[in-house]
Amino acid sequence: MTQTRSAVSFTGAVKTYGAVRAVDGIHLDIARGETVALLGRNGAGKSTTLGLLLGLLTPDTGTVELFGAAPERSVRAGRVGAMLQDARPVTRVTVGELVGFVASLPRSRVRPSGETETPATSSMSVHQALELAGITDLAGRRVDRLSGGQVQRVRFALALAGAPDLLVLDEPTAGLDVEARRAFWDSMRSYARRGHTVLFSTHYLEEADAYADRIVVIDRGRIVADGTGEELRRAAGGNLVSVAAAGRDPRELALLPGVRSVEVRGDRVRMRSDDSDATVIALARLGAVRALEVVPASLDDAFLALTSHDRRPDAPDSADDRHHDLEAV
């Protein structure tokens, strides 16, 4: 049997809570060796998606596979390492002891045929995991006496300890200062360059833009965009055109060539435009070029354009909040 090239495969995955579809028919394929960022507003369905990926939740319909096998099987085989946002530190053990324990756990490797499993040993020593996470100086410290930022880096070392083929990072730089965030991403890139697959969720859009090969945006349980940062910016409208708002009807401006959306902010009107040249020419004909400004759309702008909508009380984001305990991955 040919070994699958996919590290992660969602095929029509659905997860519901009552009448709410927290994950609504997701199709997603991540190739081996890719680094992918998962973005979404709070409660958009990210946590449920990660829960399905790690085998902590079971889809109501559809399938989820890791390396061509069920998630729980790939996790058991040691092919997946996860840095989880809600994990709590173990008390009365040192960092070195904890990482050493995780690295020593028995694992098996699933053969490409999927028929049998063979014992596997970790290809990363405790020292290597601590060094890659940048915490060799913490090896003798008790985990429950570390700062929040230090605990985050311990979680990273634990995820690395088995040298997994797939690394799943849930908000990995939350609580880290700027210097620690930069050091973390240097470590993550070093691991990814070895051919490993990385999937991370983040609220820092600049991190997704800088460190991911692809960015997947999820909203209301569905994937609404999938591509590079530049592709997302183009899809959401390439440039922002803004002018002084005085005397201008936003409804009139919305009809101009190239304009995809109009927003009034204080004394200015901002237009997202696919063709800023055509928009500016049309504005000039209207005599509406006072304090004209044209700038490229940022990834933040693209994200807001892709996920902005009127909130409904029955939307999947509120389901994520109601079922937080189920999704504490």
Secondary structure, DSSP 8 states (H G I E B T S, - for coil): ----SEEEEEEEEEEEETTEEEEEEEEEEEETT-EEEEE--TTSSHHHHHHHHTTSS--SEEEEEETTB-HHHHHHTT-EEEE-TT----TT-BHHHHHHHHHHS-EEEE-TTSS-EEEE--SS-HHHHHHHHT-GGGTTSBGGGS-HHHHHHHHHHHHHTT--SEEEEESTTTT--HHHHHHHHHHHHHHHTTT-EEEEE-S-HHHHHHH-SEEEEEETTEEEEEE-HHHHHHHT-SEEEEEE-TT--HHHHTTSTTEEEEEEETTEEEEEES-HHHHHHHHHHHT--TT-EEEE--HHHHHHHHH-----TTSHHHHHHHTTTTT--
